[in-house]
Amino acid sequence: MVVSVGVSASRPAPVGEDSRGILHPAVLQRLVRLTRFPAGPGLAGLVDRFWAVEWDLPLGTTHAQQMLTHPCGNISVSHADARAGAGEAGRVHARLNGVARTLTTRYLAGRGWAAAAMTTPGGLGAFLGRPASAFTDRVVPLGPPLGLDQARLVEEVCAQPDAQARARVLERALNGVLAAADPQRVRRARQVAEVAKIAETDRSVRQLRHLCDRAGLGARTLQRMFLQYAGVPPTWVLRRYRLLDAAEAVRQGQPVEWAALAADLGYADQAHLIRDFRAAIGQTPAAYAQSQSAAADGRAGPAPARR
């Protein structure tokens, strides 16, 4: 039996209090308006939060925002990435982003917005008729996998006057998808999300066997459930959350006991953990800490526009 940790209905923390996964959040906050909204009770346990971004950048600049994503999916309606080319400028797309296992970058230019739902780890599977692993490391049009009228959704979201209204249109659409979904699939997705919440919040849970004990499930069963509903194995979820924690601690200037963390996570040694950090973040912990200090002091800003 899964040990439930409960579902918080509180408002998501602002970026100043929780910037996990956002690289160089000080730069982001200077250039972009990011707002987070709680999910309603119908999506509890399946959607972690709704988020909205609005930007209006000076002519001739772009902002390259890097993200070390949570082990979650994102369901979004947004203006096209600045890399998409002149033909896409001003267009709005609806996309399903599966769990991204590598560092992702979104390029912003001109004026635009995005509205999205970040699922819980496991919650993504509730909205799909296929295993969530089929969408891992993929970005696809939103309509087919969710059975939505994509054009109508984009039209409705674009008609809204502000960020919160856009998020609420997206919420209504997801509630509609959920109402038509297989109740057994929804129940199991919530079960996986509860186990993943333990992995996120209980720092004493460092290895798969600890998570199995807390969930009351065998390793093979847990592996199958996570691939089906989260899209990634439970061990990957554990390690991703600890890397997010480590990156946040580095950003805040807090000490990280790398050797102890490596041992707890089952790494052969500290060097392997730091190598994973560099592979995920693109920098060593020391270089990342230095870059955060530069960003906080205003010595880092938007990249020049590409010609």
DRENKEBA-142556 format. One record per residue (C-alpha): residue in three letters; x, y, z; residue number from 1. Coordinates in steps of 0.25 Angstrom, whole numbers, plus 5000, padded with zeros to 4 digits. Layout:
<pts>
@rest ala; c1 X; c2 Y; c3 Z; nr NUM .
...
</pts>
This chain:
<pts>
@rest met; c1 5000; c2 5000; c3 5000; nr 1 .
@rest val; c1 5005; c2 5014; c3 4996; nr 2 .
@rest val; c1 5008; c2 5023; c3 5008; nr 3 .
@rest ser; c1 5001; c2 5036; c3 5004; nr 4 .
@rest val; c1 5008; c2 5049; c3 5007; nr 5 .
@rest gly; c1 4995; c2 5057; c3 5003; nr 6 .
@rest val; c1 4993; c2 5067; c3 4993; nr 7 .
@rest ser; c1 4995; c2 5082; c3 4996; nr 8 .
@rest ala; c1 4985; c2 5092; c3 4991; nr 9 .
@rest ser; c1 4994; c2 5104; c3 4995; nr 10 .
@rest arg; c1 4999; c2 5114; c3 4985; nr 11 .
@rest pro; c1 5012; c2 5110; c3 4978; nr 12 .
@rest ala; c1 5024; c2 5116; c3 4983; nr 13 .
@rest pro; c1 5029; c2 5129; c3 4975; nr 14 .
@rest val; c1 5042; c2 5128; c3 4968; nr 15 .
@rest gly; c1 5050; c2 5135; c3 4979; nr 16 .
@rest glu; c1 5046; c2 5124; c3 4989; nr 17 .
@rest asp; c1 5047; c2 5112; c3 4979; nr 18 .
@rest ser; c1 5055; c2 5113; c3 4966; nr 19 .
@rest arg; c1 5058; c2 5098; c3 4965; nr 20 .
@rest gly; c1 5061; c2 5095; c3 4951; nr 21 .
@rest ile; c1 5062; c2 5109; c3 4946; nr 22 .
@rest leu; c1 5077; c2 5112; c3 4943; nr 23 .
@rest his; c1 5081; c2 5127; c3 4945; nr 24 .
@rest pro; c1 5067; c2 5131; c3 4951; nr 25 .
@rest ala; c1 5072; c2 5145; c3 4955; nr 26 .
@rest val; c1 5074; c2 5148; c3 4940; nr 27 .
@rest leu; c1 5060; c2 5142; c3 4937; nr 28 .
@rest gln; c1 5053; c2 5150; c3 4947; nr 29 .
@rest arg; c1 5059; c2 5163; c3 4941; nr 30 .
@rest leu; c1 5054; c2 5160; c3 4927; nr 31 .
@rest val; c1 5042; c2 5151; c3 4929; nr 32 .
@rest arg; c1 5029; c2 5151; c3 4937; nr 33 .
@rest leu; c1 5027; c2 5137; c3 4942; nr 34 .
@rest thr; c1 5014; c2 5134; c3 4950; nr 35 .
@rest arg; c1 5010; c2 5121; c3 4956; nr 36 .
@rest phe; c1 4996; c2 5117; c3 4959; nr 37 .
@rest pro; c1 4990; c2 5105; c3 4967; nr 38 .
@rest ala; c1 4982; c2 5094; c3 4961; nr 39 .
@rest gly; c1 4968; c2 5092; c3 4965; nr 40 .
@rest pro; c1 4963; c2 5080; c3 4972; nr 41 .
@rest gly; c1 4959; c2 5072; c3 4960; nr 42 .
@rest leu; c1 4974; c2 5072; c3 4956; nr 43 .
@rest ala; c1 4979; c2 5069; c3 4970; nr 44 .
@rest gly; c1 4991; c2 5060; c3 4970; nr 45 .
@rest leu; c1 4992; c2 5060; c3 4954; nr 46 .
@rest val; c1 4996; c2 5075; c3 4952; nr 47 .
@rest asp; c1 5006; c2 5081; c3 4961; nr 48 .
@rest arg; c1 5004; c2 5095; c3 4956; nr 49 .
@rest phe; c1 5000; c2 5104; c3 4945; nr 50 .
@rest trp; c1 5010; c2 5114; c3 4941; nr 51 .
@rest ala; c1 5010; c2 5126; c3 4931; nr 52 .
@rest val; c1 5021; c2 5134; c3 4925; nr 53 .
@rest glu; c1 5020; c2 5148; c3 4919; nr 54 .
@rest trp; c1 5032; c2 5155; c3 4912; nr 55 .
@rest asp; c1 5035; c2 5168; c3 4904; nr 56 .
@rest leu; c1 5049; c2 5169; c3 4901; nr 57 .
@rest pro; c1 5057; c2 5180; c3 4894; nr 58 .
@rest leu; c1 5058; c2 5180; c3 4879; nr 59 .
@rest gly; c1 5071; c2 5173; c3 4875; nr 60 .
@rest thr; c1 5072; c2 5163; c3 4887; nr 61 .
@rest thr; c1 5068; c2 5149; c3 4891; nr 62 .
@rest his; c1 5068; c2 5142; c3 4904; nr 63 .
@rest ala; c1 5073; c2 5128; c3 4905; nr 64 .
@rest gln; c1 5066; c2 5121; c3 4917; nr 65 .
@rest gln; c1 5072; c2 5108; c3 4921; nr 66 .
@rest met; c1 5064; c2 5098; c3 4929; nr 67 .
@rest leu; c1 5068; c2 5086; c3 4937; nr 68 .
@rest thr; c1 5054; c2 5080; c3 4937; nr 69 .
@rest his; c1 5046; c2 5073; c3 4948; nr 70 .
@rest pro; c1 5043; c2 5059; c3 4945; nr 71 .
@rest cys; c1 5029; c2 5064; c3 4940; nr 72 .
@rest gly; c1 5022; c2 5067; c3 4927; nr 73 .
@rest asn; c1 5018; c2 5081; c3 4922; nr 74 .
@rest ile; c1 5005; c2 5083; c3 4914; nr 75 .
@rest ser; c1 5006; c2 5097; c3 4908; nr 76 .
@rest val; c1 5000; c2 5108; c3 4899; nr 77 .
@rest ser; c1 5011; c2 5118; c3 4895; nr 78 .
@rest his; c1 5017; c2 5127; c3 4885; nr 79 .
@rest ala; c1 5027; c2 5120; c3 4876; nr 80 .
@rest asp; c1 5042; c2 5119; c3 4881; nr 81 .
@rest ala; c1 5051; c2 5130; c3 4875; nr 82 .
@rest arg; c1 5059; c2 5119; c3 4868; nr 83 .
@rest ala; c1 5047; c2 5115; c3 4859; nr 84 .
@rest gly; c1 5050; c2 5125; c3 4848; nr 85 .
@rest ala; c1 5043; c2 5137; c3 4843; nr 86 .
@rest gly; c1 5031; c2 5129; c3 4837; nr 87 .
@rest glu; c1 5027; c2 5125; c3 4852; nr 88 .
@rest ala; c1 5028; c2 5139; c3 4858; nr 89 .
@rest gly; c1 5016; c2 5142; c3 4865; nr 90 .
@rest arg; c1 5010; c2 5129; c3 4864; nr 91 .
@rest val; c1 5004; c2 5121; c3 4876; nr 92 .
@rest his; c1 5005; c2 5106; c3 4877; nr 93 .
@rest ala; c1 5000; c2 5096; c3 4887; nr 94 .
@rest arg; c1 5010; c2 5085; c3 4891; nr 95 .
@rest leu; c1 5012; c2 5073; c3 4900; nr 96 .
@rest asn; c1 5026; c2 5073; c3 4906; nr 97 .
@rest gly; c1 5030; c2 5059; c3 4911; nr 98 .
@rest val; c1 5040; c2 5058; c3 4922; nr 99 .
@rest ala; c1 5053; c2 5064; c3 4917; nr 100 .
@rest arg; c1 5065; c2 5056; c3 4923; nr 101 .
@rest thr; c1 5075; c2 5067; c3 4917; nr 102 .
@rest leu; c1 5077; c2 5082; c3 4919; nr 103 .
@rest thr; c1 5067; c2 5089; c3 4911; nr 104 .
@rest thr; c1 5067; c2 5103; c3 4905; nr 105 .
@rest arg; c1 5056; c2 5112; c3 4901; nr 106 .
@rest tyr; c1 5059; c2 5125; c3 4893; nr 107 .
@rest leu; c1 5051; c2 5137; c3 4895; nr 108 .
@rest ala; c1 5050; c2 5150; c3 4886; nr 109 .
@rest gly; c1 5041; c2 5161; c3 4884; nr 110 .
@rest arg; c1 5028; c2 5160; c3 4891; nr 111 .
@rest gly; c1 5020; c2 5148; c3 4895; nr 112 .
@rest trp; c1 5014; c2 5139; c3 4906; nr 113 .
@rest ala; c1 5013; c2 5124; c3 4910; nr 114 .
@rest ala; c1 5003; c2 5117; c3 4918; nr 115 .
@rest ala; c1 5005; c2 5103; c3 4923; nr 116 .
@rest ala; c1 5002; c2 5092; c3 4933; nr 117 .
@rest met; c1 5013; c2 5085; c3 4939; nr 118 .
@rest thr; c1 5009; c2 5071; c3 4943; nr 119 .
@rest thr; c1 5013; c2 5063; c3 4955; nr 120 .
@rest pro; c1 5023; c2 5051; c3 4952; nr 121 .
@rest gly; c1 5013; c2 5041; c3 4948; nr 122 .
@rest gly; c1 5001; c2 5051; c3 4946; nr 123 .
@rest leu; c1 5005; c2 5052; c3 4931; nr 124 .
@rest gly; c1 5000; c2 5037; c3 4929; nr 125 .
@rest ala; c1 4986; c2 5040; c3 4934; nr 126 .
@rest phe; c1 4984; c2 5049; c3 4921; nr 127 .
@rest leu; c1 4990; c2 5039; c3 4911; nr 128 .
@rest gly; c1 4985; c2 5026; c3 4905; nr 129 .
@rest arg; c1 4999; c2 5021; c3 4903; nr 130 .
@rest pro; c1 5011; c2 5020; c3 4912; nr 131 .
@rest ala; c1 5017; c2 5033; c3 4917; nr 132 .
@rest ser; c1 5031; c2 5027; c3 4913; nr 133 .
@rest ala; c1 5026; c2 5029; c3 4898; nr 134 .
@rest phe; c1 5028; c2 5044; c3 4900; nr 135 .
@rest thr; c1 5040; c2 5044; c3 4908; nr 136 .
@rest asp; c1 5050; c2 5054; c3 4902; nr 137 .
@rest arg; c1 5040; c2 5058; c3 4892; nr 138 .
@rest val; c1 5032; c2 5070; c3 4888; nr 139 .
@rest val; c1 5019; c2 5068; c3 4880; nr 140 .
@rest pro; c1 5006; c2 5075; c3 4876; nr 141 .
@rest leu; c1 4997; c2 5074; c3 4888; nr 142 .
@rest gly; c1 4984; c2 5070; c3 4881; nr 143 .
@rest pro; c1 4986; c2 5056; c3 4877; nr 144 .
@rest pro; c1 4991; c2 5050; c3 4890; nr 145 .
@rest leu; c1 4981; c2 5057; c3 4898; nr 146 .
@rest gly; c1 4969; c2 5056; c3 4889; nr 147 .
@rest leu; c1 4967; c2 5071; c3 4888; nr 148 .
@rest asp; c1 4963; c2 5080; c3 4878; nr 149 .
@rest gln; c1 4976; c2 5087; c3 4877; nr 150 .
@rest ala; c1 4972; c2 5099; c3 4868; nr 151 .
@rest arg; c1 4960; c2 5102; c3 4877; nr 152 .
@rest leu; c1 4968; c2 5102; c3 4890; nr 153 .
@rest val; c1 4979; c2 5111; c3 4884; nr 154 .
@rest glu; c1 4968; c2 5121; c3 4879; nr 155 .
@rest glu; c1 4961; c2 5121; c3 4893; nr 156 .
@rest val; c1 4974; c2 5123; c3 4900; nr 157 .
@rest cys; c1 4979; c2 5134; c3 4891; nr 158 .
@rest ala; c1 4965; c2 5141; c3 4894; nr 159 .
@rest gln; c1 4968; c2 5143; c3 4908; nr 160 .
@rest pro; c1 4972; c2 5156; c3 4914; nr 161 .
@rest asp; c1 4983; c2 5152; c3 4924; nr 162 .
@rest ala; c1 4992; c2 5141; c3 4929; nr 163 .
@rest gln; c1 4983; c2 5135; c3 4939; nr 164 .
@rest ala; c1 4971; c2 5134; c3 4930; nr 165 .
@rest arg; c1 4980; c2 5127; c3 4920; nr 166 .
@rest ala; c1 4984; c2 5117; c3 4930; nr 167 .
@rest arg; c1 4969; c2 5115; c3 4934; nr 168 .
@rest val; c1 4965; c2 5111; c3 4920; nr 169 .
@rest leu; c1 4976; c2 5101; c3 4920; nr 170 .
@rest glu; c1 4971; c2 5096; c3 4933; nr 171 .
@rest arg; c1 4957; c2 5094; c3 4928; nr 172 .
@rest ala; c1 4962; c2 5087; c3 4916; nr 173 .
@rest leu; c1 4970; c2 5077; c3 4924; nr 174 .
@rest asn; c1 4958; c2 5074; c3 4933; nr 175 .
@rest gly; c1 4950; c2 5071; c3 4921; nr 176 .
@rest val; c1 4961; c2 5061; c3 4916; nr 177 .
@rest leu; c1 4961; c2 5055; c3 4930; nr 178 .
@rest ala; c1 4946; c2 5053; c3 4930; nr 179 .
@rest ala; c1 4947; c2 5044; c3 4918; nr 180 .
@rest ala; c1 4959; c2 5036; c3 4923; nr 181 .
@rest asp; c1 4960; c2 5022; c3 4928; nr 182 .
@rest pro; c1 4957; c2 5024; c3 4943; nr 183 .
@rest gln; c1 4966; c2 5012; c3 4946; nr 184 .
@rest arg; c1 4978; c2 5019; c3 4939; nr 185 .
@rest val; c1 4975; c2 5032; c3 4946; nr 186 .
@rest arg; c1 4975; c2 5025; c3 4959; nr 187 .
@rest arg; c1 4989; c2 5018; c3 4956; nr 188 .
@rest ala; c1 4995; c2 5031; c3 4951; nr 189 .
@rest arg; c1 4991; c2 5038; c3 4965; nr 190 .
@rest gln; c1 4997; c2 5026; c3 4972; nr 191 .
@rest val; c1 5010; c2 5028; c3 4964; nr 192 .
@rest ala; c1 5010; c2 5043; c3 4967; nr 193 .
@rest glu; c1 5009; c2 5040; c3 4982; nr 194 .
@rest val; c1 5021; c2 5031; c3 4982; nr 195 .
@rest ala; c1 5029; c2 5041; c3 4974; nr 196 .
@rest lys; c1 5025; c2 5052; c3 4984; nr 197 .
@rest ile; c1 5032; c2 5043; c3 4995; nr 198 .
@rest ala; c1 5044; c2 5043; c3 4986; nr 199 .
@rest glu; c1 5043; c2 5058; c3 4985; nr 200 .
@rest thr; c1 5041; c2 5062; c3 4999; nr 201 .
@rest asp; c1 5047; c2 5052; c3 5008; nr 202 .
@rest arg; c1 5062; c2 5054; c3 5008; nr 203 .
@rest ser; c1 5064; c2 5041; c3 5015; nr 204 .
@rest val; c1 5059; c2 5033; c3 5003; nr 205 .
@rest arg; c1 5072; c2 5032; c3 4994; nr 206 .
@rest gln; c1 5071; c2 5019; c3 4987; nr 207 .
@rest leu; c1 5061; c2 5010; c3 4980; nr 208 .
@rest arg; c1 5059; c2 5000; c3 4992; nr 209 .
@rest his; c1 5056; c2 5012; c3 5001; nr 210 .
@rest leu; c1 5045; c2 5016; c3 4992; nr 211 .
@rest cys; c1 5040; c2 5002; c3 4990; nr 212 .
@rest asp; c1 5039; c2 5001; c3 5005; nr 213 .
@rest arg; c1 5031; c2 5013; c3 5006; nr 214 .
@rest ala; c1 5022; c2 5010; c3 4995; nr 215 .
@rest gly; c1 5019; c2 4995; c3 4999; nr 216 .
@rest leu; c1 5023; c2 4991; c3 4985; nr 217 .
@rest gly; c1 5033; c2 4982; c3 4979; nr 218 .
@rest ala; c1 5044; c2 4988; c3 4970; nr 219 .
@rest arg; c1 5039; c2 4982; c3 4957; nr 220 .
@rest thr; c1 5025; c2 4987; c3 4959; nr 221 .
@rest leu; c1 5030; c2 5001; c3 4963; nr 222 .
@rest gln; c1 5038; c2 5001; c3 4950; nr 223 .
@rest arg; c1 5027; c2 4997; c3 4941; nr 224 .
@rest met; c1 5017; c2 5008; c3 4948; nr 225 .
@rest phe; c1 5027; c2 5019; c3 4947; nr 226 .
@rest leu; c1 5030; c2 5016; c3 4932; nr 227 .
@rest gln; c1 5015; c2 5015; c3 4929; nr 228 .
@rest tyr; c1 5011; c2 5028; c3 4936; nr 229 .
@rest ala; c1 5023; c2 5037; c3 4939; nr 230 .
@rest gly; c1 5031; c2 5033; c3 4926; nr 231 .
@rest val; c1 5044; c2 5030; c3 4934; nr 232 .
@rest pro; c1 5049; c2 5020; c3 4944; nr 233 .
@rest pro; c1 5048; c2 5023; c3 4959; nr 234 .
@rest thr; c1 5063; c2 5023; c3 4961; nr 235 .
@rest trp; c1 5064; c2 5034; c3 4951; nr 236 .
@rest val; c1 5053; c2 5042; c3 4958; nr 237 .
@rest leu; c1 5061; c2 5041; c3 4971; nr 238 .
@rest arg; c1 5074; c2 5045; c3 4965; nr 239 .
@rest arg; c1 5068; c2 5057; c3 4957; nr 240 .
@rest tyr; c1 5061; c2 5062; c3 4970; nr 241 .
@rest arg; c1 5075; c2 5061; c3 4977; nr 242 .
@rest leu; c1 5082; c2 5068; c3 4966; nr 243 .
@rest leu; c1 5071; c2 5079; c3 4966; nr 244 .
@rest asp; c1 5073; c2 5081; c3 4981; nr 245 .
@rest ala; c1 5088; c2 5081; c3 4979; nr 246 .
@rest ala; c1 5087; c2 5092; c3 4968; nr 247 .
@rest glu; c1 5078; c2 5100; c3 4977; nr 248 .
@rest ala; c1 5088; c2 5099; c3 4989; nr 249 .
@rest val; c1 5100; c2 5103; c3 4980; nr 250 .
@rest arg; c1 5092; c2 5115; c3 4974; nr 251 .
@rest gln; c1 5088; c2 5120; c3 4988; nr 252 .
@rest gly; c1 5103; c2 5118; c3 4993; nr 253 .
@rest gln; c1 5100; c2 5107; c3 5002; nr 254 .
@rest pro; c1 5110; c2 5096; c3 5005; nr 255 .
@rest val; c1 5108; c2 5083; c3 4998; nr 256 .
@rest glu; c1 5114; c2 5070; c3 5004; nr 257 .
@rest trp; c1 5117; c2 5064; c3 4991; nr 258 .
@rest ala; c1 5124; c2 5051; c3 4996; nr 259 .
@rest ala; c1 5112; c2 5048; c3 5005; nr 260 .
@rest leu; c1 5102; c2 5051; c3 4995; nr 261 .
@rest ala; c1 5109; c2 5042; c3 4985; nr 262 .
@rest ala; c1 5109; c2 5031; c3 4994; nr 263 .
@rest asp; c1 5095; c2 5032; c3 4998; nr 264 .
@rest leu; c1 5090; c2 5032; c3 4983; nr 265 .
@rest gly; c1 5098; c2 5020; c3 4980; nr 266 .
@rest tyr; c1 5109; c2 5026; c3 4972; nr 267 .
@rest ala; c1 5123; c2 5019; c3 4972; nr 268 .
@rest asp; c1 5129; c2 5032; c3 4977; nr 269 .
@rest gln; c1 5128; c2 5047; c3 4977; nr 270 .
@rest ala; c1 5134; c2 5049; c3 4964; nr 271 .
@rest his; c1 5123; c2 5042; c3 4957; nr 272 .
@rest leu; c1 5112; c2 5050; c3 4964; nr 273 .
@rest ile; c1 5120; c2 5063; c3 4960; nr 274 .
@rest arg; c1 5121; c2 5058; c3 4946; nr 275 .
@rest asp; c1 5106; c2 5056; c3 4945; nr 276 .
@rest phe; c1 5104; c2 5070; c3 4951; nr 277 .
@rest arg; c1 5112; c2 5075; c3 4939; nr 278 .
@rest ala; c1 5105; c2 5067; c3 4929; nr 279 .
@rest ala; c1 5092; c2 5072; c3 4934; nr 280 .
@rest ile; c1 5095; c2 5086; c3 4937; nr 281 .
@rest gly; c1 5106; c2 5088; c3 4926; nr 282 .
@rest gln; c1 5116; c2 5094; c3 4937; nr 283 .
@rest thr; c1 5123; c2 5088; c3 4949; nr 284 .
@rest pro; c1 5117; c2 5092; c3 4963; nr 285 .
@rest ala; c1 5128; c2 5103; c3 4965; nr 286 .
@rest ala; c1 5126; c2 5109; c3 4951; nr 287 .
@rest tyr; c1 5111; c2 5109; c3 4953; nr 288 .
@rest ala; c1 5112; c2 5116; c3 4966; nr 289 .
@rest gln; c1 5121; c2 5126; c3 4960; nr 290 .
@rest ser; c1 5111; c2 5129; c3 4949; nr 291 .
@rest gln; c1 5100; c2 5130; c3 4959; nr 292 .
@rest ser; c1 5108; c2 5141; c3 4966; nr 293 .
@rest ala; c1 5110; c2 5148; c3 4953; nr 294 .
@rest ala; c1 5096; c2 5148; c3 4950; nr 295 .
@rest ala; c1 5091; c2 5153; c3 4963; nr 296 .
@rest asp; c1 5101; c2 5165; c3 4962; nr 297 .
@rest gly; c1 5095; c2 5168; c3 4948; nr 298 .
@rest arg; c1 5107; c2 5164; c3 4941; nr 299 .
@rest ala; c1 5100; c2 5154; c3 4932; nr 300 .
@rest gly; c1 5088; c2 5158; c3 4923; nr 301 .
@rest pro; c1 5081; c2 5154; c3 4910; nr 302 .
@rest ala; c1 5089; c2 5149; c3 4899; nr 303 .
@rest pro; c1 5090; c2 5157; c3 4886; nr 304 .
@rest ala; c1 5080; c2 5154; c3 4875; nr 305 .
@rest arg; c1 5085; c2 5144; c3 4865; nr 306 .
@rest arg; c1 5086; c2 5149; c3 4851; nr 307 .
</pts>
